[in-house]
Amino acid sequence: MRTIKFRGWDKFDKKMFYLKYDSKDMMQFTGLLDKNGKEVFEGDRLTCERGLIAEVCWVTPCFLLRVKGHGLFSFQDVGNIEIIGNSYEDNK
């Protein structure tokens, strides 16, 4: 698992501050929306035009789609996507 870190500038105290999250519990926004306008996060399960079911995962240095038995795909490779659940609540 990767460590998610953020850094910010405190303009009142004039110093840098750091935030660190355990990626086992945090799911990062990919910056993408599914075909219904829902935000896509790491760990989401999706369907795509090819009829495949994929899970969003982080593979340094980017988000990819992991399709069981088919490998990894970029979001551009699969066409329209739709969120159908996530790996934490569905646990399938």
Backbone torsions as a table, in degrees:
resi	resn	phi	psi	omega
1	MET	NA	146.3	179.2
2	ARG	-95.0	156.9	176.7
3	THR	-95.3	128.2	178.2
4	ILE	-96.4	122.4	-178.6
5	LYS	-125.9	146.5	174.3
6	PHE	-132.1	150.6	178.0
7	ARG	-128.9	142.4	178.2
8	GLY	-141.1	162.4	179.7
9	TRP	-106.6	123.1	176.3
10	ASP	-89.7	103.8	-174.2
11	LYS	-72.1	-16.9	178.5
12	PHE	-83.8	-45.2	178.7
13	ASP	-87.4	-7.4	178.8
14	LYS	56.3	48.9	176.3
15	LYS	-151.3	159.8	-179.8
16	MET	-81.1	143.3	173.3
17	PHE	-128.0	154.6	-174.7
18	TYR	-125.3	143.0	175.0
19	LEU	-123.6	137.8	-179.5
20	LYS	-133.2	132.9	-179.5
21	TYR	-123.9	146.4	175.6
22	ASP	-82.0	118.7	-174.0
23	SER	-70.3	-7.0	175.2
24	LYS	-68.5	-26.7	-177.6
25	ASP	-112.0	-15.8	-177.3
26	MET	-104.3	139.6	177.8
27	MET	-119.9	121.8	-175.1
28	GLN	-87.2	140.3	175.4
29	PHE	-68.4	134.2	-177.9
30	THR	-81.4	-16.0	-174.3
31	GLY	90.4	1.3	-177.8
32	LEU	-113.1	157.8	176.2
33	LEU	-118.8	148.6	175.4
34	ASP	-81.4	-177.5	-174.5
35	LYS	-66.5	-14.3	177.3
36	ASN	-99.5	5.0	179.3
37	GLY	85.1	9.5	178.0
38	LYS	-82.0	140.4	178.8
39	GLU	-68.3	134.2	-179.3
40	VAL	-96.8	125.6	-179.1
41	PHE	-116.7	157.6	172.0
42	GLU	-53.7	135.1	-180.0
43	GLY	92.9	-11.2	178.0
44	ASP	-68.5	148.4	172.8
45	ARG	-103.5	135.7	-174.4
46	LEU	-130.6	155.8	164.7
47	THR	-108.7	155.7	-179.9
48	CYS	-136.9	174.0	-176.6
49	GLU	-54.8	-33.3	-178.6
50	ARG	-73.8	-2.6	-179.6
51	GLY	80.8	10.0	-179.4
52	LEU	-89.2	154.1	171.9
53	ILE	-107.5	128.0	-175.1
54	ALA	-129.5	157.6	174.5
55	GLU	-117.1	135.0	179.0
56	VAL	-75.5	127.2	179.6
57	CYS	-138.4	158.5	177.0
58	TRP	-96.6	120.3	173.1
59	VAL	-126.3	109.5	-172.4
60	THR	-46.3	125.0	12.8
61	PRO	-110.1	27.7	-175.5
62	CYS	-151.3	170.3	173.8
63	PHE	-83.3	136.7	177.2
64	LEU	-133.1	170.2	176.6
65	LEU	-108.1	124.3	178.7
66	ARG	-99.3	119.0	178.8
67	VAL	-110.4	118.0	-177.3
68	LYS	-55.4	126.0	178.7
69	GLY	81.3	-4.7	-178.4
70	HIS	-124.3	-11.5	178.1
71	GLY	96.4	-153.3	-175.8
72	LEU	-106.7	143.1	178.8
73	PHE	-134.6	151.8	172.1
74	SER	-83.5	162.8	179.1
75	PHE	-62.9	-31.9	-179.7
76	GLN	-68.3	-25.0	-177.4
77	ASP	-75.8	-19.0	-169.1
78	VAL	-109.9	-8.6	179.2
79	GLY	78.2	-153.1	-178.0
80	ASN	-59.5	135.3	180.0
81	ILE	-119.7	154.1	176.4
82	GLU	-141.0	131.2	179.7
83	ILE	-73.0	130.9	177.8
84	ILE	-119.6	-2.3	179.8
85	GLY	159.7	-160.6	176.2
86	ASN	-149.4	162.7	-173.6
87	SER	-71.5	-15.8	-177.4
88	TYR	-88.7	-47.5	-179.3
89	GLU	-78.1	-37.7	-177.4
90	ASP	-76.6	-40.4	178.8
91	ASN	44.0	48.4	180.0
92	LYS	-103.5	NA	NA
